Amino acid sequence: MSVNWIKDADEALNKAKSQNKPLLIDFSAAPA
Amino acid sequence: MHIKENAKNFHRFDAVWTPTVVVMDADDKERWRLEGYLPKDDFRTFLEMGLARVAFIKKGWADAERRYTAVIDNQPDSYYAPQAVYYRGVSRYSASHDAAELAKTGKVLTEQYPGNEWQLRSIPWLHEKSETTTG
């Protein structure tokens, strides 16, 4: 299963707020 | 978010190590955090605990109880299971104000997870009596 990550933090926070859903943030330093 | 693409957000969310995974609620508040890797099943349990915590903080006692019960039933041997038992008991108590729920939870933790941090935290509950309280 793939995840469509949003790379803009503010966009993700606003989307979570508008949909009243929790948000998962993943911070990585691994090579892409 | 990759550190090379989003360095400012590492500071914004206090991510000081990678990988860091944060569960936020819909009101932009952090509710759960993991630094480092976990095996797949444990990571799934971490995520379930995060959703349970979001429900718990929102005082969604029934939802929190359901989510903690799922962790206990699906991953009884996981690192998070004793914590799930603890907070399932708190959720039940918060919904009912029946102190017997705390005593029952303490008993389960003592029997199933002796010596675990969450069992130690529940020791004072073992002498709780069954009665409805307010507050």
Backbone of each chain as nested JSON, in Angstrom:
{
  "chains": [
    {"id": "A", "residues": [
      {"number": 1, "name": "MET", "atoms": {"N": [0.847, -1.187, 0.0], "CA": [0.0, 0.0, 0.0], "C": [0.882, 1.237, 0.0]}},
      {"number": 2, "name": "SER", "atoms": {"N": [0.63, 2.136, -0.921], "CA": [1.424, 3.359, -0.965], "C": [0.726, 4.469, -0.182]}},
      {"number": 3, "name": "VAL", "atoms": {"N": [1.532, 5.382, 0.282], "CA": [1.012, 6.532, 1.027], "C": [1.301, 7.782, 0.223]}},
      {"number": 4, "name": "ASN", "atoms": {"N": [0.302, 8.591, 0.031], "CA": [0.489, 9.859, -0.666], "C": [0.864, 10.932, 0.354]}},
      {"number": 5, "name": "TRP", "atoms": {"N": [2.147, 11.073, 0.6], "CA": [2.615, 12.018, 1.603], "C": [2.48, 13.443, 1.094]}},
      {"number": 6, "name": "ILE", "atoms": {"N": [2.097, 14.33, 1.968], "CA": [2.086, 15.765, 1.675], "C": [3.375, 16.337, 2.248]}},
      {"number": 7, "name": "LYS", "atoms": {"N": [4.148, 17.025, 1.42], "CA": [5.445, 17.513, 1.877], "C": [5.38, 18.923, 2.46]}},
      {"number": 8, "name": "ASP", "atoms": {"N": [4.258, 19.58, 2.297], "CA": [4.074, 20.922, 2.871], "C": [3.385, 20.772, 4.228]}},
      {"number": 9, "name": "ALA", "atoms": {"N": [4.096, 21.085, 5.295], "CA": [3.561, 20.864, 6.646], "C": [2.281, 21.654, 6.892]}},
      {"number": 10, "name": "ASP", "atoms": {"N": [2.256, 22.902, 6.461], "CA": [1.061, 23.724, 6.702], "C": [-0.137, 23.18, 5.924]}},
      {"number": 11, "name": "GLU", "atoms": {"N": [0.097, 22.729, 4.712], "CA": [-0.99, 22.139, 3.932], "C": [-1.538, 20.904, 4.654]}},
      {"number": 12, "name": "ALA", "atoms": {"N": [-0.63, 20.078, 5.157], "CA": [-1.06, 18.852, 5.852], "C": [-1.839, 19.19, 7.121]}},
      {"number": 13, "name": "LEU", "atoms": {"N": [-1.342, 20.166, 7.878], "CA": [-2.033, 20.565, 9.121], "C": [-3.415, 21.135, 8.812]}},
      {"number": 14, "name": "ASN", "atoms": {"N": [-3.496, 21.956, 7.771], "CA": [-4.795, 22.53, 7.404], "C": [-5.768, 21.456, 6.936]}},
      {"number": 15, "name": "LYS", "atoms": {"N": [-5.257, 20.478, 6.189], "CA": [-6.12, 19.401, 5.711], "C": [-6.625, 18.559, 6.881]}},
      {"number": 16, "name": "ALA", "atoms": {"N": [-5.733, 18.284, 7.834], "CA": [-6.146, 17.506, 9.014], "C": [-7.216, 18.257, 9.792]}},
      {"number": 17, "name": "LYS", "atoms": {"N": [-7.019, 19.561, 9.932], "CA": [-8.004, 20.358, 10.672], "C": [-9.345, 20.388, 9.954]}},
      {"number": 18, "name": "SER", "atoms": {"N": [-9.31, 20.583, 8.649], "CA": [-10.571, 20.687, 7.905], "C": [-11.324, 19.365, 7.88]}},
      {"number": 19, "name": "GLN", "atoms": {"N": [-10.593, 18.261, 7.933], "CA": [-11.24, 16.943, 7.915], "C": [-11.397, 16.355, 9.32]}},
      {"number": 20, "name": "ASN", "atoms": {"N": [-10.933, 17.108, 10.324], "CA": [-11.002, 16.657, 11.718], "C": [-10.378, 15.268, 11.881]}},
      {"number": 21, "name": "LYS", "atoms": {"N": [-9.178, 15.127, 11.303], "CA": [-8.482, 13.846, 11.374], "C": [-7.092, 14.028, 11.966]}},
      {"number": 22, "name": "PRO", "atoms": {"N": [-6.572, 12.997, 12.631], "CA": [-5.185, 13.063, 13.106], "C": [-4.221, 13.11, 11.923]}},
      {"number": 23, "name": "LEU", "atoms": {"N": [-3.007, 13.515, 12.218], "CA": [-1.99, 13.673, 11.186], "C": [-0.718, 12.947, 11.607]}},
      {"number": 24, "name": "LEU", "atoms": {"N": [-0.133, 12.224, 10.676], "CA": [1.131, 11.531, 10.921], "C": [2.238, 12.272, 10.196]}},
      {"number": 25, "name": "ILE", "atoms": {"N": [3.269, 12.673, 10.938], "CA": [4.407, 13.356, 10.329], "C": [5.629, 12.458, 10.451]}},
      {"number": 26, "name": "ASP", "atoms": {"N": [6.305, 12.258, 9.34], "CA": [7.473, 11.373, 9.299], "C": [8.704, 12.202, 8.938]}},
      {"number": 27, "name": "PHE", "atoms": {"N": [9.662, 12.225, 9.842], "CA": [10.918, 12.938, 9.609], "C": [12.007, 11.918, 9.309]}},
      {"number": 28, "name": "SER", "atoms": {"N": [12.672, 12.114, 8.197], "CA": [13.66, 11.131, 7.772], "C": [14.932, 11.81, 7.298]}},
      {"number": 29, "name": "ALA", "atoms": {"N": [16.02, 11.067, 7.412], "CA": [17.274, 11.513, 6.806], "C": [17.809, 10.438, 5.885]}},
      {"number": 30, "name": "ALA", "atoms": {"N": [16.989, 9.402, 5.659], "CA": [17.433, 8.288, 4.818], "C": [17.511, 8.729, 3.364]}},
      {"number": 31, "name": "PRO", "atoms": {"N": [18.449, 8.178, 2.611], "CA": [18.518, 8.52, 1.18], "C": [17.213, 8.141, 0.488]}},
      {"number": 32, "name": "ALA", "atoms": {"N": [16.761, 9.008, -0.396], "CA": [15.507, 8.736, -1.112], "C": [15.693, 7.583, -2.09]}}
    ]},
    {"id": "B", "residues": [
      {"number": 1, "name": "MET", "atoms": {"N": [8.974, 13.963, 5.592], "CA": [9.813, 15.131, 5.35], "C": [11.27, 14.722, 5.466]}},
      {"number": 2, "name": "HIS", "atoms": {"N": [12.042, 15.124, 4.503], "CA": [13.458, 14.809, 4.531], "C": [14.233, 16.014, 5.044]}},
      {"number": 3, "name": "ILE", "atoms": {"N": [15.245, 15.707, 5.844], "CA": [15.985, 16.793, 6.485], "C": [16.591, 17.756, 5.473]}},
      {"number": 4, "name": "LYS", "atoms": {"N": [16.952, 17.234, 4.294], "CA": [17.579, 18.111, 3.296], "C": [16.554, 18.995, 2.592]}},
      {"number": 5, "name": "GLU", "atoms": {"N": [15.303, 18.561, 2.584], "CA": [14.266, 19.338, 1.898], "C": [13.476, 20.222, 2.858]}},
      {"number": 6, "name": "ASN", "atoms": {"N": [13.418, 19.822, 4.13], "CA": [12.541, 20.498, 5.088], "C": [13.237, 20.738, 6.417]}},
      {"number": 7, "name": "ALA", "atoms": {"N": [14.442, 21.243, 6.36], "CA": [15.217, 21.428, 7.599], "C": [14.468, 22.303, 8.608]}},
      {"number": 8, "name": "LYS", "atoms": {"N": [13.763, 23.32, 8.118], "CA": [13.076, 24.23, 9.048], "C": [11.989, 23.505, 9.833]}},
      {"number": 9, "name": "ASN", "atoms": {"N": [11.362, 22.508, 9.21], "CA": [10.307, 21.786, 9.916], "C": [10.86, 20.844, 10.986]}},
      {"number": 10, "name": "PHE", "atoms": {"N": [12.096, 20.424, 10.814], "CA": [12.713, 19.637, 11.882], "C": [12.781, 20.467, 13.166]}},
      {"number": 11, "name": "HIS", "atoms": {"N": [13.142, 21.716, 13.014], "CA": [13.202, 22.606, 14.182], "C": [11.793, 22.937, 14.676]}},
      {"number": 12, "name": "ARG", "atoms": {"N": [10.909, 23.176, 13.741], "CA": [9.532, 23.566, 14.095], "C": [8.857, 22.514, 14.964]}},
      {"number": 13, "name": "PHE", "atoms": {"N": [9.116, 21.24, 14.649], "CA": [8.468, 20.142, 15.384], "C": [9.426, 19.448, 16.36]}},
      {"number": 14, "name": "ASP", "atoms": {"N": [10.554, 20.086, 16.628], "CA": [11.538, 19.545, 17.576], "C": [11.994, 18.135, 17.222]}},
      {"number": 15, "name": "ALA", "atoms": {"N": [12.166, 17.882, 15.95], "CA": [12.701, 16.589, 15.522], "C": [14.225, 16.676, 15.57]}},
      {"number": 16, "name": "VAL", "atoms": {"N": [14.823, 15.988, 16.525], "CA": [16.267, 16.093, 16.73], "C": [16.983, 14.796, 16.38]}},
      {"number": 17, "name": "TRP", "atoms": {"N": [16.231, 13.818, 15.939], "CA": [16.83, 12.549, 15.556], "C": [15.979, 11.952, 14.456]}},
      {"number": 18, "name": "THR", "atoms": {"N": [16.574, 11.114, 13.623], "CA": [15.781, 10.461, 12.585], "C": [15.939, 8.95, 12.699]}},
      {"number": 19, "name": "PRO", "atoms": {"N": [14.917, 8.192, 12.34], "CA": [13.601, 8.726, 11.997], "C": [12.845, 9.185, 13.241]}},
      {"number": 20, "name": "THR", "atoms": {"N": [12.048, 10.211, 13.07], "CA": [11.086, 10.642, 14.086], "C": [9.701, 10.626, 13.447]}},
      {"number": 21, "name": "VAL", "atoms": {"N": [8.762, 10.053, 14.151], "CA": [7.379, 10.007, 13.671], "C": [6.505, 10.643, 14.744]}},
      {"number": 22, "name": "VAL", "atoms": {"N": [5.663, 11.574, 14.326], "CA": [4.818, 12.311, 15.263], "C": [3.355, 12.149, 14.852]}},
      {"number": 23, "name": "VAL", "atoms": {"N": [2.515, 11.862, 15.823], "CA": [1.067, 11.841, 15.595], "C": [0.506, 13.128, 16.18]}},
      {"number": 24, "name": "MET", "atoms": {"N": [-0.138, 13.921, 15.32], "CA": [-0.761, 15.174, 15.738], "C": [-2.271, 14.989, 15.725]}},
      {"number": 25, "name": "ASP", "atoms": {"N": [-2.957, 15.725, 16.583], "CA": [-4.406, 15.703, 16.474], "C": [-4.847, 16.774, 15.469]}},
      {"number": 26, "name": "ALA", "atoms": {"N": [-6.154, 16.853, 15.245], "CA": [-6.659, 17.778, 14.223], "C": [-6.477, 19.23, 14.619]}},
      {"number": 27, "name": "ASP", "atoms": {"N": [-6.101, 19.478, 15.887], "CA": [-5.896, 20.843, 16.366], "C": [-4.418, 21.197, 16.461]}},
      {"number": 28, "name": "ASP", "atoms": {"N": [-3.608, 20.502, 15.676], "CA": [-2.172, 20.807, 15.579], "C": [-1.392, 20.49, 16.842]}},
      {"number": 29, "name": "LYS", "atoms": {"N": [-1.929, 19.643, 17.704], "CA": [-1.203, 19.34, 18.933], "C": [-0.587, 17.95, 18.842]}},
      {"number": 30, "name": "GLU", "atoms": {"N": [0.691, 17.871, 19.236], "CA": [1.367, 16.576, 19.231], "C": [0.79, 15.678, 20.317]}},
      {"number": 31, "name": "ARG", "atoms": {"N": [0.497, 14.42, 19.968], "CA": [-0.057, 13.475, 20.935], "C": [0.769, 12.22, 21.121]}},
      {"number": 32, "name": "TRP", "atoms": {"N": [1.699, 11.956, 20.181], "CA": [2.446, 10.704, 20.265], "C": [3.691, 10.853, 19.421]}},
      {"number": 33, "name": "ARG", "atoms": {"N": [4.802, 10.264, 19.877], "CA": [6.06, 10.448, 19.143], "C": [6.925, 9.209, 19.269]}},
      {"number": 34, "name": "LEU", "atoms": {"N": [7.626, 8.921, 18.197], "CA": [8.59, 7.813, 18.179], "C": [9.889, 8.317, 17.559]}},
      {"number": 35, "name": "GLU", "atoms": {"N": [10.99, 8.013, 18.222], "CA": [12.301, 8.246, 17.626], "C": [12.951, 6.894, 17.416]}},
      {"number": 36, "name": "GLY", "atoms": {"N": [13.45, 6.646, 16.222], "CA": [14.085, 5.366, 15.913], "C": [13.139, 4.435, 15.189]}},
      {"number": 37, "name": "TYR", "atoms": {"N": [13.661, 3.262, 14.863], "CA": [12.902, 2.29, 14.089], "C": [12.219, 1.281, 14.999]}},
      {"number": 38, "name": "LEU", "atoms": {"N": [11.135, 0.698, 14.497], "CA": [10.475, -0.43, 15.143], "C": [10.176, -1.483, 14.075]}},
      {"number": 39, "name": "PRO", "atoms": {"N": [10.125, -2.762, 14.472], "CA": [9.652, -3.78, 13.529], "C": [8.229, -3.435, 13.069]}},
      {"number": 40, "name": "LYS", "atoms": {"N": [7.868, -3.979, 11.92], "CA": [6.606, -3.606, 11.277], "C": [5.397, -3.72, 12.207]}},
      {"number": 41, "name": "ASP", "atoms": {"N": [5.243, -4.871, 12.868], "CA": [4.073, -5.064, 13.728], "C": [4.074, -4.092, 14.903]}},
      {"number": 42, "name": "ASP", "atoms": {"N": [5.253, -3.847, 15.446], "CA": [5.344, -2.909, 16.57], "C": [5.067, -1.477, 16.112]}},
      {"number": 43, "name": "PHE", "atoms": {"N": [5.494, -1.167, 14.888], "CA": [5.219, 0.173, 14.372], "C": [3.714, 0.349, 14.161]}},
      {"number": 44, "name": "ARG", "atoms": {"N": [3.062, -0.68, 13.671], "CA": [1.599, -0.606, 13.52], "C": [0.948, -0.365, 14.89]}},
      {"number": 45, "name": "THR", "atoms": {"N": [1.465, -1.074, 15.894], "CA": [0.918, -0.896, 17.243], "C": [1.188, 0.517, 17.748]}},
      {"number": 46, "name": "PHE", "atoms": {"N": [2.371, 1.029, 17.442], "CA": [2.681, 2.423, 17.806], "C": [1.644, 3.372, 17.213]}},
      {"number": 47, "name": "LEU", "atoms": {"N": [1.307, 3.163, 15.942], "CA": [0.324, 4.03, 15.292], "C": [-1.044, 3.891, 15.95]}},
      {"number": 48, "name": "GLU", "atoms": {"N": [-1.425, 2.656, 16.283], "CA": [-2.719, 2.434, 16.944], "C": [-2.741, 3.101, 18.315]}},
      {"number": 49, "name": "MET", "atoms": {"N": [-1.615, 3.045, 19.011], "CA": [-1.532, 3.718, 20.311], "C": [-1.644, 5.236, 20.141]}},
      {"number": 50, "name": "GLY", "atoms": {"N": [-1.108, 5.738, 19.048], "CA": [-1.219, 7.169, 18.783], "C": [-2.658, 7.594, 18.572]}},
      {"number": 51, "name": "LEU", "atoms": {"N": [-3.397, 6.796, 17.806], "CA": [-4.813, 7.121, 17.58], "C": [-5.605, 6.978, 18.875]}},
      {"number": 52, "name": "ALA", "atoms": {"N": [-5.252, 5.987, 19.674], "CA": [-5.916, 5.824, 20.966], "C": [-5.642, 7.04, 21.853]}},
      {"number": 53, "name": "ARG", "atoms": {"N": [-4.416, 7.53, 21.813], "CA": [-4.056, 8.695, 22.632], "C": [-4.837, 9.934, 22.183]}},
      {"number": 54, "name": "VAL", "atoms": {"N": [-4.981, 10.088, 20.88], "CA": [-5.762, 11.215, 20.362], "C": [-7.188, 11.14, 20.903]}},
      {"number": 55, "name": "ALA", "atoms": {"N": [-7.78, 9.949, 20.854], "CA": [-9.145, 9.78, 21.376], "C": [-9.187, 10.031, 22.879]}},
      {"number": 56, "name": "PHE", "atoms": {"N": [-8.182, 9.536, 23.585], "CA": [-8.12, 9.677, 25.043], "C": [-8.059, 11.155, 25.438]}},
      {"number": 57, "name": "ILE", "atoms": {"N": [-7.182, 11.91, 24.799], "CA": [-7.033, 13.325, 25.13], "C": [-8.321, 14.096, 24.825]}},
      {"number": 58, "name": "LYS", "atoms": {"N": [-9.033, 13.662, 23.78], "CA": [-10.309, 14.31, 23.436], "C": [-11.442, 13.851, 24.354]}},
      {"number": 59, "name": "LYS", "atoms": {"N": [-11.116, 12.986, 25.314], "CA": [-12.104, 12.42, 26.238], "C": [-13.149, 11.595, 25.503]}},
      {"number": 60, "name": "GLY", "atoms": {"N": [-12.724, 11.01, 24.405], "CA": [-13.58, 10.061, 23.687], "C": [-13.378, 8.684, 24.305]}},
      {"number": 61, "name": "TRP", "atoms": {"N": [-13.931, 8.52, 25.502], "CA": [-13.596, 7.339, 26.316], "C": [-13.93, 6.027, 25.61]}},
      {"number": 62, "name": "ALA", "atoms": {"N": [-15.081, 5.954, 24.968], "CA": [-15.47, 4.706, 24.301], "C": [-14.525, 4.404, 23.137]}},
      {"number": 63, "name": "ASP", "atoms": {"N": [-14.194, 5.417, 22.373], "CA": [-13.272, 5.233, 21.245], "C": [-11.888, 4.845, 21.753]}},
      {"number": 64, "name": "ALA", "atoms": {"N": [-11.426, 5.526, 22.797], "CA": [-10.117, 5.196, 23.362], "C": [-10.109, 3.761, 23.885]}},
      {"number": 65, "name": "GLU", "atoms": {"N": [-11.154, 3.38, 24.605], "CA": [-11.216, 2.01, 25.135], "C": [-11.177, 0.986, 24.005]}},
      {"number": 66, "name": "ARG", "atoms": {"N": [-11.928, 1.269, 22.951], "CA": [-11.956, 0.339, 21.811], "C": [-10.569, 0.213, 21.183]}},
      {"number": 67, "name": "ARG", "atoms": {"N": [-9.879, 1.326, 21.025], "CA": [-8.558, 1.292, 20.384], "C": [-7.525, 0.606, 21.287]}},
      {"number": 68, "name": "TYR", "atoms": {"N": [-7.58, 0.871, 22.589], "CA": [-6.631, 0.209, 23.496], "C": [-6.923, -1.295, 23.555]}},
      {"number": 69, "name": "THR", "atoms": {"N": [-8.194, -1.638, 23.543], "CA": [-8.543, -3.067, 23.553], "C": [-8.015, -3.765, 22.3]}},
      {"number": 70, "name": "ALA", "atoms": {"N": [-8.086, -3.084, 21.162], "CA": [-7.571, -3.677, 19.924], "C": [-6.072, -3.954, 20.03]}},
      {"number": 71, "name": "VAL", "atoms": {"N": [-5.341, -3.027, 20.635], "CA": [-3.895, -3.244, 20.835], "C": [-3.67, -4.463, 21.726]}},
      {"number": 72, "name": "ILE", "atoms": {"N": [-4.43, -4.534, 22.814], "CA": [-4.255, -5.64, 23.768], "C": [-4.606, -6.974, 23.107]}},
      {"number": 73, "name": "ASP", "atoms": {"N": [-5.68, -7.003, 22.364], "CA": [-6.119, -8.251, 21.731], "C": [-5.198, -8.672, 20.59]}},
      {"number": 74, "name": "ASN", "atoms": {"N": [-4.745, -7.695, 19.807], "CA": [-3.955, -8.024, 18.614], "C": [-2.471, -8.198, 18.899]}},
      {"number": 75, "name": "GLN", "atoms": {"N": [-1.958, -7.491, 19.901], "CA": [-0.515, -7.53, 20.19], "C": [-0.29, -7.642, 21.701]}},
      {"number": 76, "name": "PRO", "atoms": {"N": [-0.771, -8.729, 22.339], "CA": [-0.672, -8.825, 23.803], "C": [0.763, -8.909, 24.319]}},
      {"number": 77, "name": "ASP", "atoms": {"N": [1.689, -9.276, 23.445], "CA": [3.084, -9.394, 23.881], "C": [3.924, -8.184, 23.472]}},
      {"number": 78, "name": "SER", "atoms": {"N": [3.296, -7.191, 22.897], "CA": [4.067, -6.05, 22.413], "C": [4.525, -5.159, 23.557]}},
      {"number": 79, "name": "TYR", "atoms": {"N": [5.495, -4.346, 23.261], "CA": [6.006, -3.358, 24.216], "C": [4.881, -2.468, 24.742]}},
      {"number": 80, "name": "TYR", "atoms": {"N": [3.921, -2.154, 23.885], "CA": [2.871, -1.193, 24.233], "C": [1.689, -1.806, 24.978]}},
      {"number": 81, "name": "ALA", "atoms": {"N": [1.599, -3.127, 25.022], "CA": [0.402, -3.762, 25.589], "C": [0.136, -3.346, 27.043]}},
      {"number": 82, "name": "PRO", "atoms": {"N": [1.139, -3.359, 27.93], "CA": [0.852, -2.944, 29.315], "C": [0.35, -1.507, 29.408]}},
      {"number": 83, "name": "GLN", "atoms": {"N": [0.892, -0.638, 28.59], "CA": [0.425, 0.757, 28.578], "C": [-1.015, 0.821, 28.076]}},
      {"number": 84, "name": "ALA", "atoms": {"N": [-1.333, -0.023, 27.098], "CA": [-2.705, -0.066, 26.582], "C": [-3.666, -0.556, 27.664]}},
      {"number": 85, "name": "VAL", "atoms": {"N": [-3.247, -1.556, 28.446], "CA": [-4.087, -2.035, 29.551], "C": [-4.321, -0.908, 30.554]}},
      {"number": 86, "name": "TYR", "atoms": {"N": [-3.241, -0.198, 30.872], "CA": [-3.327, 0.896, 31.847], "C": [-4.343, 1.945, 31.39]}},
      {"number": 87, "name": "TYR", "atoms": {"N": [-4.178, 2.399, 30.154], "CA": [-5.043, 3.488, 29.689], "C": [-6.443, 3.015, 29.313]}},
      {"number": 88, "name": "ARG", "atoms": {"N": [-6.598, 1.735, 29.016], "CA": [-7.959, 1.213, 28.851], "C": [-8.688, 1.311, 30.197]}},
      {"number": 89, "name": "GLY", "atoms": {"N": [-7.966, 0.977, 31.262], "CA": [-8.563, 1.091, 32.589], "C": [-8.907, 2.528, 32.937]}},
      {"number": 90, "name": "VAL", "atoms": {"N": [-8.007, 3.452, 32.596], "CA": [-8.285, 4.863, 32.868], "C": [-9.483, 5.335, 32.046]}},
      {"number": 91, "name": "SER", "atoms": {"N": [-9.564, 4.868, 30.814], "CA": [-10.7, 5.242, 29.954], "C": [-12.002, 4.735, 30.553]}},
      {"number": 92, "name": "ARG", "atoms": {"N": [-11.998, 3.488, 31.015], "CA": [-13.21, 2.923, 31.613], "C": [-13.59, 3.678, 32.88]}},
      {"number": 93, "name": "TYR", "atoms": {"N": [-12.59, 3.978, 33.693], "CA": [-12.857, 4.716, 34.919], "C": [-13.387, 6.124, 34.605]}},
      {"number": 94, "name": "SER", "atoms": {"N": [-12.778, 6.756, 33.615], "CA": [-13.189, 8.117, 33.277], "C": [-14.622, 8.143, 32.759]}},
      {"number": 95, "name": "ALA", "atoms": {"N": [-15.021, 7.074, 32.079], "CA": [-16.393, 7.018, 31.557], "C": [-17.401, 6.7, 32.652]}},
      {"number": 96, "name": "SER", "atoms": {"N": [-17.004, 5.882, 33.621], "CA": [-17.962, 5.372, 34.617], "C": [-17.8, 5.997, 36.0]}},
      {"number": 97, "name": "HIS", "atoms": {"N": [-16.619, 6.517, 36.286], "CA": [-16.244, 6.977, 37.639], "C": [-16.362, 5.851, 38.662]}},
      {"number": 98, "name": "ASP", "atoms": {"N": [-16.245, 4.621, 38.192], "CA": [-16.278, 3.453, 39.08], "C": [-14.842, 3.039, 39.377]}},
      {"number": 99, "name": "ALA", "atoms": {"N": [-14.423, 3.248, 40.607], "CA": [-13.036, 2.959, 40.986], "C": [-12.694, 1.484, 40.854]}},
      {"number": 100, "name": "ALA", "atoms": {"N": [-13.717, 0.636, 40.811], "CA": [-13.456, -0.797, 40.632], "C": [-12.756, -1.062, 39.304]}},
      {"number": 101, "name": "GLU", "atoms": {"N": [-12.979, -0.197, 38.318], "CA": [-12.305, -0.375, 37.029], "C": [-10.785, -0.254, 37.196]}},
      {"number": 102, "name": "LEU", "atoms": {"N": [-10.373, 0.642, 38.073], "CA": [-8.936, 0.796, 38.32], "C": [-8.382, -0.433, 39.031]}},
      {"number": 103, "name": "ALA", "atoms": {"N": [-9.141, -0.937, 40.014], "CA": [-8.692, -2.131, 40.734], "C": [-8.573, -3.321, 39.78]}},
      {"number": 104, "name": "LYS", "atoms": {"N": [-9.558, -3.469, 38.905], "CA": [-9.511, -4.572, 37.933], "C": [-8.309, -4.436, 37.012]}},
      {"number": 105, "name": "THR", "atoms": {"N": [-8.043, -3.21, 36.608], "CA": [-6.9, -2.97, 35.716], "C": [-5.587, -3.274, 36.427]}},
      {"number": 106, "name": "GLY", "atoms": {"N": [-5.486, -2.836, 37.672], "CA": [-4.282, -3.134, 38.439], "C": [-4.065, -4.63, 38.594]}},
      {"number": 107, "name": "LYS", "atoms": {"N": [-5.167, -5.355, 38.777], "CA": [-5.069, -6.809, 38.929], "C": [-4.582, -7.458, 37.628]}},
      {"number": 108, "name": "VAL", "atoms": {"N": [-5.133, -7.002, 36.503], "CA": [-4.707, -7.549, 35.204], "C": [-3.225, -7.277, 34.98]}},
      {"number": 109, "name": "LEU", "atoms": {"N": [-2.79, -6.059, 35.275], "CA": [-1.381, -5.712, 35.069], "C": [-0.476, -6.531, 35.982]}},
      {"number": 110, "name": "THR", "atoms": {"N": [-0.908, -6.732, 37.22], "CA": [-0.106, -7.509, 38.174], "C": [0.013, -8.965, 37.725]}},
      {"number": 111, "name": "GLU", "atoms": {"N": [-1.083, -9.496, 37.212], "CA": [-1.072, -10.905, 36.796], "C": [-0.333, -11.119, 35.472]}},
      {"number": 112, "name": "GLN", "atoms": {"N": [-0.508, -10.184, 34.552], "CA": [0.011, -10.417, 33.201], "C": [1.341, -9.728, 32.902]}},
      {"number": 113, "name": "TYR", "atoms": {"N": [1.609, -8.626, 33.601], "CA": [2.832, -7.881, 33.297], "C": [3.567, -7.498, 34.579]}},
      {"number": 114, "name": "PRO", "atoms": {"N": [3.853, -8.465, 35.45], "CA": [4.505, -8.115, 36.725], "C": [5.869, -7.465, 36.496]}},
      {"number": 115, "name": "GLY", "atoms": {"N": [6.095, -6.379, 37.225], "CA": [7.381, -5.688, 37.129], "C": [7.444, -4.654, 36.025]}},
      {"number": 116, "name": "ASN", "atoms": {"N": [6.469, -4.691, 35.117], "CA": [6.464, -3.697, 34.061], "C": [6.177, -2.308, 34.658]}},
      {"number": 117, "name": "GLU", "atoms": {"N": [6.724, -1.284, 34.018], "CA": [6.532, 0.089, 34.502], "C": [5.059, 0.411, 34.728]}},
      {"number": 118, "name": "TRP", "atoms": {"N": [4.2, -0.052, 33.821], "CA": [2.78, 0.308, 33.914], "C": [2.099, -0.477, 35.023]}},
      {"number": 119, "name": "GLN", "atoms": {"N": [2.598, -1.658, 35.317], "CA": [2.091, -2.413, 36.471], "C": [2.467, -1.692, 37.755]}},
      {"number": 120, "name": "LEU", "atoms": {"N": [3.701, -1.181, 37.808], "CA": [4.136, -0.464, 39.006], "C": [3.299, 0.796, 39.226]}},
      {"number": 121, "name": "ARG", "atoms": {"N": [2.961, 1.456, 38.13], "CA": [2.148, 2.675, 38.246], "C": [0.741, 2.369, 38.765]}},
      {"number": 122, "name": "SER", "atoms": {"N": [0.301, 1.134, 38.568], "CA": [-1.084, 0.791, 38.936], "C": [-1.2, 0.216, 40.342]}},
      {"number": 123, "name": "ILE", "atoms": {"N": [-0.095, 0.03, 41.026], "CA": [-0.149, -0.608, 42.354], "C": [-1.135, 0.093, 43.298]}},
      {"number": 124, "name": "PRO", "atoms": {"N": [-1.164, 1.422, 43.345], "CA": [-2.131, 2.064, 44.262], "C": [-3.583, 1.744, 43.939]}},
      {"number": 125, "name": "TRP", "atoms": {"N": [-3.862, 1.308, 42.716], "CA": [-5.241, 1.016, 42.322], "C": [-5.753, -0.294, 42.915]}},
      {"number": 126, "name": "LEU", "atoms": {"N": [-4.836, -1.156, 43.362], "CA": [-5.246, -2.501, 43.763], "C": [-6.193, -2.478, 44.943]}},
      {"number": 127, "name": "HIS", "atoms": {"N": [-6.186, -1.402, 45.699], "CA": [-7.043, -1.332, 46.884], "C": [-8.272, -0.456, 46.675]}},
      {"number": 128, "name": "GLU", "atoms": {"N": [-8.497, -0.062, 45.414], "CA": [-9.673, 0.744, 45.143], "C": [-10.942, -0.092, 45.339]}},
      {"number": 129, "name": "LYS", "atoms": {"N": [-11.954, 0.529, 45.874], "CA": [-13.234, -0.154, 46.095], "C": [-14.192, 0.201, 44.959]}},
      {"number": 130, "name": "SER", "atoms": {"N": [-15.168, -0.681, 44.792], "CA": [-16.177, -0.442, 43.765], "C": [-17.184, 0.564, 44.277]}},
      {"number": 131, "name": "GLU", "atoms": {"N": [-17.097, 1.756, 43.762], "CA": [-18.084, 2.769, 44.096], "C": [-18.005, 3.857, 43.045]}},
      {"number": 132, "name": "THR", "atoms": {"N": [-19.114, 4.454, 42.82], "CA": [-19.156, 5.532, 41.845], "C": [-18.77, 6.833, 42.527]}},
      {"number": 133, "name": "THR", "atoms": {"N": [-17.851, 7.542, 41.9], "CA": [-17.403, 8.808, 42.449], "C": [-17.729, 9.918, 41.472]}},
      {"number": 134, "name": "THR", "atoms": {"N": [-17.557, 11.1, 41.919], "CA": [-17.738, 12.244, 41.026], "C": [-16.411, 12.913, 40.831]}},
      {"number": 135, "name": "GLY", "atoms": {"N": [-16.321, 13.699, 39.793], "CA": [-15.106, 14.463, 39.55], "C": [-14.313, 13.921, 38.424]}}
    ]}
  ]
}
